[in-house]
Amino acid sequence: MLNTKFKKILTLSATITFTIFILFFMIFNILVLSKYYKYKSQIITYVQNINKINDIADSIVNGQTINVISAKKLLPEAINSLTNLNTNIKNYPVENKYKNIFLNLSNGVNYNILMYKQLLAIVNNPDATDINSSLNNITAYKNSCNTYYTNIKSTTNSFSLPKQNDILVTNTSTFVSALINAKKNQAIINTQNLEFENNLQDIFSKFTTIKCNLYYYVECARKNQMSYSDVIGKALKNENNFNDLTEQFSEVNVPENNVSIYTSFKKVLDDYNAYLKSFISAVKQEQSEVSNSDDQTDFSNLYKVSNSKLVLMNKDFSLLKDNFNKFTNDN
């Protein structure tokens, strides 16, 4: 009888103890799981917000490059949104057990912000000398961002930057490469333009001293102050100097954007060349006829063609001078 009563008490005690243990275990798990799901839910919310902000990549990507106008508009907004979000993440109260998850998320957002800031710096200052370094920084920030993001398990899948961000970084590289090539090409063009300007300036100065009206020497010959052979000699010397100049002119490399000024200069030189040939021919003709004529003979008609060519040359030279001054001022 006593033995049976003891067994009942022992069974009841065991049942009560087990029930208390089960209740304690359930309450403990409910509390722990409640916190876990609370933190998980918050992480999921943060991740969704980050993904939503990073959707700007779709609007910035433009074929194989980037849309600069969209980038300038959307990147500051994304940077501001991520900064505010990161402040919330850092200030969110969390137990030590889950603190590392939030820390990884915060570090990832920080590098996400740095990536966008660097991209914004590129589109705002495409002429920066350190643009290659900026591009390398973008890639480094993207990789660091993903390193932290992939440590976050908000769902059954790892969290990371959207694939479109990889395309954005690739297209930014293409954009920067195009900028660098454009700078190199512009530098080459600037060098060519400077060399062309210096060469033309030298030829222009020399031509100014060469070109002249040689008819003065003919009048000297008529007054017996010099011979017609001397006049021809003066003209030939002038022609030789002019030929040296035209040879120098022909060796000038002409940039594509300066063909018009070169063509205008060539027309002036062609005008003067025609004048010289016509003038020398007229002097030779006067020389051959003067011995068979009297003092009243008028030889001025012999120089009608050469004079007209000289007038044309001076007219074209005046236009060239105006265009050349504009050309040097523009460069």
Stockholm file with secondary structure:
# STOCKHOLM 1.0

chainA/1-331         MLNTKFKKILTLSATITFTIFILFFMIFNILVLSKYYKYKSQIITYVQNINKINDIADSIVNGQTINVISAKKLLPEAINSLTNLNTNIKNYPVENKYKNIFLNLSNGVNYNILMYKQLLAIVNNPDATDINSSLNNITAYKNSCNTYYTNIKSTTNSFSLPKQNDILVTNTSTFVSALINAKKNQAIINTQNLEFENNLQDIFSKFTTIKCNLYYYVECARKNQMSYSDVIGKALKNENNFNDLTEQFSEVNVPENNVSIYTSFKKVLDDYNAYLKSFISAVKQEQSEVSNSDDQTDFSNLYKVSNSKLVLMNKDFSLLKDNFNKFTNDN
#=GR chainA/1-331 SS CHHHHHHHHHHHHHHHHHHHHHHHHHHHHHHHHHHHHHHHHHHHHHHHHHHHHHTHHHHHEETTEECHHHHHHHHHHHHHHHHHHHHHHHHSCCCHHHHHHHHHHHHHHHHHHHHHHHHHHHHHCTTCTTHHHHHHHHHHHHHHHHHHHTTCCSSSSCCCCCHHHHHHHHHHHHHHHHHHHHHHHHHHHHHHHHHHHHHHHHHHHHHHHHCCCTHHHHHHHHTTSSCHHHHHHHHHHHHHHHHHHHHHHHTCCCCGGGHHHHHHHHHHHHHHHHHHHHHHHHHHHHHHHHTTSCTTCCCGGGGHHHHHHHHHHHHHHHHHHHHHHHHHHHC
#=GC SS_cons         CHHHHHHHHHHHHHHHHHHHHHHHHHHHHHHHHHHHHHHHHHHHHHHHHHHHHHTHHHHHEETTEECHHHHHHHHHHHHHHHHHHHHHHHHSCCCHHHHHHHHHHHHHHHHHHHHHHHHHHHHHCTTCTTHHHHHHHHHHHHHHHHHHHTTCCSSSSCCCCCHHHHHHHHHHHHHHHHHHHHHHHHHHHHHHHHHHHHHHHHHHHHHHHHCCCTHHHHHHHHTTSSCHHHHHHHHHHHHHHHHHHHHHHHTCCCCGGGHHHHHHHHHHHHHHHHHHHHHHHHHHHHHHHHTTSCTTCCCGGGGHHHHHHHHHHHHHHHHHHHHHHHHHHHC
//
